[in-house]
Amino acid sequence: MYYSILPVMPSVEIIEYVELSYNGCDILAVVTDEGYKIERLYSCDYTKFMDETFAPGTLLNSKLID
């Protein structure tokens, strides 16, 4: 048991981000146990944002990573 004036917080998971070039676009991805997941897309082309392959949370195909 802990006696403290501050609340005892559980350990915080460290999130690792990586900038990648994926299928011709620059993206920010999160490193997970399954692989890389898309977090953010950097593009000036609005059609890339409508493409389902660049949706946030999508697991990346390792063959398309440059």
C-alpha positions in Angstrom: 0.0 0.0 0.0 1.2 3.5 -0.9 0.7 6.5 1.3 1.1 9.7 -0.7 -0.5 13.1 -1.2 -0.3 12.5 -5.0 -2.4 9.9 -6.7 -0.6 6.7 -7.6 -0.6 6.5 -11.4 0.0 3.3 -13.4 3.0 3.1 -15.6 2.7 5.0 -18.8 3.3 3.1 -22.1 5.9 4.8 -24.3 4.7 5.3 -27.9 7.4 5.3 -30.6 6.7 7.3 -33.8 8.6 6.9 -37.1 8.4 9.0 -40.2 8.3 6.8 -43.3 7.8 7.0 -47.1 5.0 4.6 -47.9 3.7 4.0 -51.4 5.0 7.4 -52.5 3.7 9.5 -49.6 5.3 10.7 -46.4 3.5 9.4 -43.3 3.9 9.3 -39.5 3.5 5.8 -38.2 3.3 4.2 -34.7 5.5 1.1 -34.0 3.4 -1.7 -32.7 3.9 -5.5 -32.1 2.0 -6.2 -35.4 4.1 -3.7 -37.4 3.6 -0.1 -38.3 0.2 1.7 -38.1 -0.5 5.0 -39.9 -0.9 7.9 -37.5 -0.7 10.9 -39.9 -0.4 11.5 -43.6 1.7 14.4 -45.0 0.5 15.3 -48.5 -0.7 18.2 -50.6 -2.8 15.9 -52.8 -6.3 15.8 -51.5 -7.0 12.4 -53.3 -4.5 10.7 -51.0 -6.6 11.7 -48.0 -9.6 10.0 -49.6 -7.7 6.8 -50.3 -8.5 4.0 -47.8 -4.9 2.7 -47.8 -3.8 5.9 -46.0 -6.6 5.8 -43.3 -5.4 6.3 -39.7 -4.9 3.0 -37.9 -4.2 1.0 -41.1 -1.5 -1.6 -40.7 1.2 -1.0 -43.3 2.4 -3.5 -45.9 6.2 -3.9 -45.3 6.8 -4.3 -49.1 5.6 -0.8 -49.9 7.8 1.0 -47.3 10.7 2.8 -48.9 
